């Protein structure tokens, strides 16, 4: 079956759908699946992203990719470029290209090192690629940039717990209790602390 402009799509890696879905679910659960636009992204960049999203809805990924590339090229400042790259990374996750998503997020944090959401998403993607150390480093950077945002701490605590660092996970969960958390999240954090304190 031909894809988009008549070219065959790249052969997906085994298990890509499961990994892409897991990453998308993790980002959605963390409240980061959609990108918060910078205060004044350039008109040309916004228009290219809107066209890319329309092509995605029509399942024309080749045309969507071209528009995302135009959005990046049209960016006139680092924040807008990081925004466009994060939008492309989100699409790549859904297309099953986690290495490509990681590359876009790495480029985003290079041009805008203060972009906490990009650091957070990079941590999630690196974790799903098996780079636990790189994931932890990215999540710590997101936490440092936005100390009052619970999302990087939640993701980091879960990563540490899964990696066997129970003390590190417990420390992150305890730090979360100092934040203004919704009751349901607070209950889950308290449960995690109790569980980690057990045998």
N, C-alpha and C positions, 0 to 999 in steps of 0.2 A: 504494500500500500504506500502510495506516495504521500509525503508530508509537506504541507505548506506550499512552497514555491516549486514543488516537483522533485525535490531532493529527498533521499531516504533519511530518516532520522538516525542518529547514532545508536548503535546497539546498547541497550541499557545493561548495566552491571547486574549480576544476580542479586536479588533481594533489594533492589533499589526502591521499589514501591514501599516496602515495609519501612526502610530507613527514612525515606522522604516523609512518609506519614508520621513516623515517630518524631521527627524533627519538627514538623509542622504542628503536631499536637503539643509538643513541649513549648514551642513559641507561643501558641495560642493560649495555653494554660497559664503561661507567665504574663500574658497580656501584651506580648510584643510581636504578635504575628503581623500587625499592620504598622506601618512606619508613620511616626509623627513628623509631619513636614516642618522644615525650618521656618522661621518667622516669615521670610520673604524669599521663597525659592524663585528662581528665574522663570519668567513666563514661558520661555522656550523649553526649559527642562520640564515644567509642569505639563505642557502640551504633549511633549514626547512621551511622558509617562502615561498620560491619559490614553494616548493612541496605543501604547504597548498593552495596557490593561484591556482595551477593547479587542485587540488581536488575541490576547490570551483567552478571553471569553469565547471567541470564535475558534479557539484551538489552533491558531496560526502562530505557533511558537517561533518559527523562523522570522516572521514579520515583527512579532513582539520583541525578540532579541535585538533586531535592528533598531527598533525605537528606543529600547533601553540604552543601547550604545549611543544613540543620538542624544538622549537625555544627559548622559555622562559627558559627552563632548560639548554640550551646550552649557554646562555648569560654569559659572564665572567666579565662584568662590568655593572654598573648601567645604563649608557646611552643605551647600547645595550638591556638590559632587558626592559627598558622603551619603546624602539622602538618596540620590539617584542610584548609587552603587548598592545601597541597602535594599532598595526596591528590586533591583536586578537579582540580588542574592535571594530574596524571598521567592521570586519566580523560579530561580534555579533549584531551590529546595523542592518546590512542587514538581519540577520537571525531573527530579531524581539525580541532579548533579550536585552532590554535596561538596566535592572538591572545588568545583567552580564557585559555589556559594561561599566557601571559606576564602577563596582568593579574592572575591569581591569585597567581603567584609574586612579582610586584611588591608586591602587598598583603601577602604573607607576610613579605617582607624589611622592609617598612615597620613591621610590628608587632613583628617579632623580628629586628632587624638582625644578630644574631649567629648566625643560622641558616645555617651554611655550605652544607649540602646544597641549600637553597632558592636560594642565590646561584649554586651550580654549575648547577642545573637551569635557572635563568633564563638563564645564559650560553648553554647549549646551545640553548634555545628561541629566544632572540634571534638566535643565529647562523643558525638555520634560517629565520627570518623576514627575513634579510638585513641585520640591524642588527649589523654587525661591531664597531663602536665600543662599542655597548651590551653586546654579548656579552663583549668583552675586559674591560670594566670590571667586569662581574658575576663573571667568572672570577678576575680579580685580587682581588676582595673575598673570594671563597671561599678563594683561596690564602692570603691574609693571615690569615683566621680560623683556618685549619687548615694551617699550614705543613708539617706532617709527612704530610699526606694527598697522595698523588701524583695523584689524579684531577683536581683543578683545574689542576695544572701540565701534565698530559698534554693536556687539552682546550685549554688556552691555547696550548701549543706548537703543536698541530695547527692551531689557528685562525690563529696568526701566520704559520706556514709557508704555509698556503693563501692568506693575504692578501698574501704577498710579502715579509713581514718575516723574512727568513732569519736575521738576527743576533738578533732577539728570540726566535725559535723556538729557535735554538741555545742561547741563554742559559737558557731554561726547561729544555731537555733536559739541559744540564750540571748545573743545580741539582737535577734529579731524581736524578742519580748519587749525591748525598749522602744520599739517603733509603734506607730498607730496602726494596728492591724485590724482587719475585719474580724468579727467574732469567730467565724468558721475557720479562717486561717490561723488565728490565735490558738484555737482548740487543737488544730493539727500540729502546730509547733510544740505546744505543751505535751501532746502525745509523743512526738518524736523525742523530746528531751527525756521523758519518762522511760521510753523504750531503750534509748541509748544508755541510760543509767543502769539498766538491768544487765543480767549475765549474757 
